[in-house]
Amino acid sequence: MNVQGLSEREIFSYLENAKSEDTDYYRVLSSMCTHPHKIAAEAHRLFIEANLGDTGLFAGAHRLEQEVVRMLGELLHAPSIDVPSGDSCESSVCGYLTTGGTESNIQAVRGMKNLVTAGKEGLKGTPNIVIPESAHFSFDKVADMMGIEVRRASLDSEFKVDLTSVESHINANTIGLVGIAGNTEFGQVDPIDELSEIALENEIFLHVDAAFGGFVIPFFEKPQPFDFKVPGVTSIAIDPHKMGLSTIPSGALLFRSPSFMDSLKVNTPYLTTKSQFTLTGTRSGASAAATCAVMKYLGHEGYRKNVQYCMQLTVKLVTEARKIGFEPLLEPVMNVVALKVPDPDLVREQLLERFGWNVSITRTPRALRLVLMPHNTPEDIEIFLQDLKKVTAEI
């Protein structure tokens, strides 16, 4: 730390220099995040000092969080919704705002473990969860933090979780299943309704990671079943800071039953509330304000148009790519494309070095992973494919 403080001019010169090192979204085709909506950014600034970790002091910010959870609950077909503000959650579906999908996934599994530890007899060994091979790496953190075994079920030919593999991994110590609604690599949606049947038959929990797909699938003309309409779904993670166009960090976690929230409760004797259900203590009220503002501003129709635009970009990319000899691994389910190219790692490297394109690679099989977001344009697609053709022609 410098001894004497710097001037505002020096500080902002320093910050602008650092900002220049960040990648502008202009040529980003790999991120599931995007520019926040202008109204979200303004709302974020308005509540910049609000701490949802002490809701008695920031009742207005807490009210906005409650409103966001209510709107998310409606979007995800919850019969009734509540955000606990005191000692209990009284409605059938409870939830709160998190920092994103990782925290939401951690808390969902923590709730499973706590409920099983408190109420289920016959757990002879290490508790385990069964997840798809396509699941997010946050579940590796869950295993490390909570001493839970993670069992990975294989994928079928369409990169959905294989149900036979799921069933083969379940044993007496299995506490829950995980299904993905919009997996990170392929944008694929697992058969949540069938996972629900397996979960109900085995009397175990089912968490749905819809961090990306939660703000995509509901706006399709024929949405795949993935939310609380499916009876066995016990919790859902959804990220407003992805296709919800809110500021970072903005995630959310909803539980079907108040018992989940109760299992996460710890006493907070020196705050204005008696207990907390959240993983982090201090939480951003600014993110709640941002999410509330953009959801109310766009409404269902605004989000439908946003998804429609991204899907139009997706169709354009696949159609034009086929014309120059590149096929997708599967027909895109949402605005994520896995494109088959020769030597994907070298192609990725060359696209970045020569043309400034940021793309990523799927693991198995290896392919170019492309995410079409609101910051992309039809012109971007055309230029990208021209550059891709140049790069692959030399391999």
C-alpha positions in Angstrom: 0.0 0.0 0.0 1.3 3.5 -0.9 2.0 5.8 2.1 0.2 8.8 0.7 -3.1 8.6 -1.1 -3.3 9.1 -4.8 -5.5 11.7 -6.6 -8.7 10.7 -8.3 -7.0 11.3 -11.6 -4.2 9.0 -10.8 -6.6 6.3 -9.5 -8.8 6.4 -12.6 -5.8 6.4 -14.9 -4.6 3.3 -13.0 -8.1 1.7 -13.3 -8.5 2.5 -17.0 -5.1 0.9 -17.6 -6.2 -2.3 -15.8 -9.6 -2.2 -17.7 -7.8 -2.1 -21.0 -6.4 -5.6 -20.2 -9.9 -7.0 -19.9 -11.5 -8.7 -23.0 -14.4 -6.8 -24.5 -17.4 -9.0 -25.2 -17.2 -7.9 -28.9 -15.3 -11.1 -30.0 -16.3 -13.4 -27.1 -18.1 -16.6 -28.2 -17.3 -18.6 -25.1 -18.9 -16.9 -22.2 -22.3 -17.5 -20.7 -22.3 -14.0 -19.2 -22.8 -10.8 -21.1 -23.1 -7.0 -20.7 -25.7 -6.4 -18.0 -28.7 -4.5 -19.1 -28.4 -0.7 -18.6 -31.2 -0.6 -16.1 -29.6 -3.4 -14.1 -26.4 -1.4 -13.9 -28.2 1.7 -12.8 -30.1 -0.2 -10.1 -26.9 -1.9 -8.9 -25.3 1.5 -8.3 -28.3 2.8 -6.5 -28.1 0.0 -3.9 -24.3 -0.3 -3.8 -24.1 -0.1 0.0 -27.0 -2.5 0.8 -26.1 -5.7 2.7 -28.6 -8.5 2.5 -26.7 -10.2 5.3 -28.4 -7.8 7.8 -31.9 -7.4 6.4 -33.1 -5.5 9.4 -30.9 -2.6 8.3 -31.7 -2.9 4.6 -35.4 -3.7 4.5 -35.9 -2.1 1.1 -33.1 -4.2 -0.5 -34.6 -7.3 1.2 -38.0 -6.5 -0.2 -36.4 -6.5 -3.7 -34.9 -9.9 -3.0 -38.2 -11.2 -2.0 -39.8 -9.8 -5.2 -37.0 -11.4 -7.3 -37.6 -14.8 -5.7 -41.3 -14.4 -6.2 -40.8 -13.7 -9.9 -38.4 -16.6 -10.3 -40.8 -18.9 -8.5 -43.5 -18.0 -11.0 -41.1 -18.5 -13.9 -40.2 -21.9 -12.5 -43.8 -22.9 -11.7 -43.5 -22.9 -8.0 -47.0 -23.2 -6.4 -46.1 -20.5 -3.8 -42.9 -18.7 -2.9 -41.3 -17.1 0.1 -38.0 -15.6 1.2 -37.4 -16.2 4.9 -36.8 -13.0 6.8 -36.8 -14.4 10.3 -36.7 -17.9 11.9 -38.6 -19.9 9.4 -39.8 -20.2 5.8 -43.5 -20.8 5.8 -44.5 -21.1 2.2 -44.1 -24.3 0.2 -41.2 -23.0 -2.0 -38.4 -21.0 -0.4 -35.4 -19.3 -2.0 -32.8 -16.6 -1.8 -30.3 -14.9 -4.0 -26.8 -16.3 -4.2 -23.5 -15.3 -5.9 -24.2 -17.7 -8.7 -24.5 -21.4 -9.7 -21.5 -22.6 -7.7 -22.9 -21.3 -4.4 -26.4 -22.5 -5.3 -25.1 -26.0 -6.1 -23.1 -26.2 -2.9 -26.1 -25.1 -0.8 -28.5 -27.6 -2.6 -26.2 -30.5 -1.8 -25.6 -29.2 1.7 -29.3 -29.2 2.3 -29.6 -32.8 1.0 -26.8 -33.9 3.4 -28.2 -32.1 6.4 -31.7 -33.5 5.9 -30.4 -37.0 5.4 -28.1 -36.8 8.4 -31.0 -35.5 10.6 -33.7 -37.9 9.4 -32.7 -40.9 7.4 -31.5 -44.1 9.0 -29.4 -46.7 7.4 -26.6 -44.6 5.9 -23.7 -47.0 6.4 -20.9 -45.1 4.6 -20.0 -41.9 2.8 -23.0 -40.2 1.4 -23.0 -39.8 -2.4 -24.7 -37.9 -5.2 -25.1 -39.1 -8.8 -24.4 -36.4 -11.4 -24.0 -36.4 -15.2 -20.5 -36.4 -16.7 -21.5 -33.1 -18.1 -22.1 -31.5 -14.7 -20.4 -28.3 -13.8 -17.1 -28.4 -11.9 -18.7 -26.8 -8.9 -19.8 -30.3 -7.8 -16.1 -31.2 -7.4 -15.9 -28.4 -4.9 -19.0 -29.8 -3.2 -17.3 -33.2 -2.8 -14.1 -31.6 -1.4 -15.9 -29.3 1.0 -18.5 -31.7 2.4 -16.9 -35.1 2.2 -19.5 -36.4 -0.3 -18.7 -38.9 -3.0 -19.6 -37.7 -6.5 -20.6 -40.5 -8.8 -20.6 -39.6 -12.5 -23.2 -41.1 -14.8 -22.3 -41.4 -18.5 -24.0 -39.5 -21.3 -26.0 -40.9 -24.2 -25.4 -40.2 -27.9 -27.2 -36.8 -27.5 -25.0 -35.8 -24.5 -27.9 -36.2 -22.1 -27.4 -38.2 -18.9 -27.9 -41.9 -19.5 -30.7 -43.1 -17.2 -29.5 -46.6 -17.0 -26.1 -45.3 -15.9 -27.8 -43.2 -13.3 -29.7 -46.1 -11.8 -26.5 -48.3 -11.7 -24.7 -45.7 -9.6 -27.5 -45.4 -6.9 -26.9 -47.3 -3.7 -28.0 -47.2 0.0 -25.8 -44.1 0.6 -27.1 -42.1 -2.3 -28.7 -38.9 -1.0 -29.6 -37.2 -4.3 -29.4 -36.8 -8.1 -28.4 -33.8 -10.2 -29.8 -33.0 -13.6 -28.6 -30.2 -15.8 -31.0 -27.9 -17.7 -28.6 -26.4 -20.2 -25.2 -28.0 -19.6 -22.1 -25.8 -20.0 -20.5 -27.6 -22.8 -23.4 -28.6 -25.1 -26.4 -26.6 -23.9 -28.2 -29.9 -23.6 -31.1 -30.6 -21.2 -31.1 -33.8 -19.2 -34.4 -35.8 -19.1 -35.5 -34.2 -15.8 -39.0 -35.8 -15.8 -37.4 -39.3 -16.0 -34.8 -38.4 -13.4 -37.7 -37.3 -11.2 -39.2 -40.7 -11.4 -36.0 -42.4 -10.4 -35.6 -39.9 -7.5 -39.1 -40.5 -6.3 -38.8 -44.3 -6.6 -35.6 -44.2 -4.5 -36.8 -41.6 -2.1 -33.9 -39.3 -2.7 -33.6 -35.6 -3.7 -33.3 -34.1 -7.2 -31.4 -30.9 -7.8 -31.6 -29.2 -11.2 -28.7 -27.0 -12.2 -30.5 -24.5 -14.5 -27.8 -21.8 -14.0 -27.8 -21.1 -17.8 -31.0 -22.7 -19.0 -33.3 -21.2 -16.4 -33.5 -17.9 -18.3 -33.7 -19.7 -21.7 -36.0 -22.8 -21.6 -39.1 -21.0 -20.1 -39.2 -18.7 -23.2 -39.2 -21.5 -25.8 -42.5 -22.1 -27.6 -42.3 -25.7 -26.4 -40.2 -25.7 -23.2 -38.7 -29.0 -22.0 -39.8 -30.1 -18.5 -37.2 -29.1 -16.0 -38.7 -27.1 -13.1 -41.1 -27.4 -10.2 -43.8 -28.7 -12.5 -41.8 -32.0 -12.4 -42.9 -33.5 -9.0 -39.5 -35.0 -8.0 -37.5 -31.7 -8.4 -36.5 -30.5 -4.9 -34.3 -27.6 -5.7 -33.3 -25.4 -8.7 -30.3 -23.2 -9.4 -30.8 -20.3 -11.8 -28.4 -17.4 -12.6 -29.8 -14.0 -13.5 -26.3 -12.8 -14.3 -26.3 -15.0 -17.4 -29.2 -14.9 -19.8 -31.1 -12.9 -17.2 -29.0 -9.8 -18.1 -28.4 -8.8 -14.5 -25.1 -7.7 -12.9 -22.4 -10.0 -11.6 -22.8 -11.7 -9.1 -26.5 -12.6 -9.3 -27.6 -16.2 -8.7 -30.6 -17.7 -7.1 -31.6 -21.0 -5.4 -35.1 -22.2 -4.9 -36.2 -25.1 -2.7 -39.6 -27.0 -3.0 -39.9 -27.5 0.7 -39.3 -25.2 3.7 -37.5 -28.1 5.4 -34.5 -27.5 3.0 -34.1 -23.9 4.2 -34.5 -24.9 7.8 -31.7 -27.5 7.4 -29.4 -24.6 6.4 -30.2 -22.3 9.3 -27.6 -21.0 11.7 -28.2 -18.5 14.5 -27.0 -14.9 14.1 -27.4 -13.5 17.6 -25.6 -10.1 17.0 -27.5 -9.1 13.8 -30.9 -7.6 13.4 -32.2 -11.0 12.4 -32.0 -14.1 14.6 -30.8 -16.6 11.9 -29.5 -17.0 8.4 -30.0 -19.6 5.7 -27.4 -18.4 3.3 -23.8 -19.6 2.7 -22.2 -16.1 2.7 -22.9 -13.7 5.5 -22.5 -10.4 3.7 -24.6 -10.4 0.5 -25.0 -7.8 -2.2 -28.3 -5.9 -2.1 -27.1 -4.2 -5.2 -27.4 -7.5 -7.1 -30.9 -8.0 -5.9 -31.9 -4.5 -7.0 -30.3 -5.1 -10.4 -32.1 -8.3 -10.9 -35.4 -7.0 -9.8 -35.1 -4.0 -12.0 -34.2 -5.8 -15.2 -36.8 -8.6 -14.7 -39.6 -6.0 -14.2 -38.3 -3.9 -17.1 -38.1 -6.7 -19.6 -41.0 -8.8 -18.4 -41.7 -12.2 -20.0 -42.0 -10.8 -23.4 -38.7 -9.0 -23.2 -36.9 -12.2 -22.2 -38.7 -14.1 -24.9 -37.4 -11.7 -27.5 -33.9 -12.0 -26.0 -33.9 -15.8 -26.3 -35.4 -15.6 -29.8 -32.6 -13.3 -30.9 -29.9 -15.6 -29.5 -31.6 -18.6 -31.1 -31.7 -16.8 -34.4 -27.9 -16.2 -34.1 -27.5 -19.9 -33.3 -29.5 -21.0 -36.4 -27.5 -18.6 -38.5 -24.2 -19.9 -37.2 -25.1 -23.6 -37.8 -26.6 -23.0 -41.2 -23.7 -20.9 -42.5 -21.1 -23.3 -40.9 -22.6 -26.2 -42.8 -22.2 -24.3 -46.1 -18.5 -24.3 -45.6 -18.2 -27.9 -44.3 -18.6 -27.7 -40.6 -21.2 -29.8 -38.7 -22.4 -29.4 -35.1 -22.0 -32.4 -32.8 -25.7 -32.2 -32.2 -28.5 -29.9 -33.3 -28.4 -27.1 -30.8 -31.0 -27.3 -28.0 -30.4 -23.7 -27.0 -27.8 -21.0 -27.8 -24.8 -23.2 -27.4 -23.1 -24.9 -30.4 -20.4 -27.6 -30.4 -18.8 -27.4 -33.8 -16.7 -30.2 -35.3 -13.4 -28.9 -36.7 -10.0 -30.5 -37.3 -7.6 -30.1 -34.3 -9.9 -28.0 -32.2 -7.2 -26.9 -29.8 -5.0 -25.5 -32.6 -8.0 -23.9 -34.2 -8.9 -22.2 -30.9 -5.3 -21.0 -30.5 -5.2 -19.6 -34.0 -8.6 -17.9 -33.8 -7.4 -16.0 -30.7 -3.9 -15.2 -31.9 -4.7 -14.1 -35.4 -8.2 -12.7 -35.1 -8.9 -12.1 -31.4 -11.8 -14.6 -31.2 -12.4 -16.1 -27.8 -13.9 -19.6 -28.1 -13.6 -22.7 -25.9 -13.4 -26.5 -26.3 -15.7 -29.3 -25.2 -14.0 -32.1 -23.4 -15.4 -35.4 -24.9 -15.5 -35.3 -27.8 -13.3 -32.3 -28.4 -15.0 -29.6 -30.5 -15.3 -25.8 -30.7 -17.7 -24.6 -28.1 -19.6 -21.5 -29.1 -22.1 -19.6 -27.0 -24.3 -17.1 -28.8 -25.2 -14.2 -26.4 -27.0 -10.9 -26.7 -23.7 -9.1 -27.2 -23.1 -11.0 -30.5 -24.5 -9.9 -33.9 -25.2 -11.5 -37.2 -22.2 -9.6 -38.6 -20.1 -11.2 -35.9 -21.2 -14.7 -37.1 -20.3 -13.9 -40.7 -16.8 -12.6 -39.8 -16.1 -15.4 -37.4 -16.9 -18.1 -40.0 -14.7 -16.3 -42.5 -11.9 -16.4 -40.0 -12.6 -20.0 -39.1 -12.4 -21.0 -42.7 -9.0 -19.2 -43.1 -7.6 -21.0 -40.0 -8.8 -24.5 -40.8 -7.6 -24.2 -44.5 -4.1 -24.1 -43.2 -4.3 -27.1 -40.9 
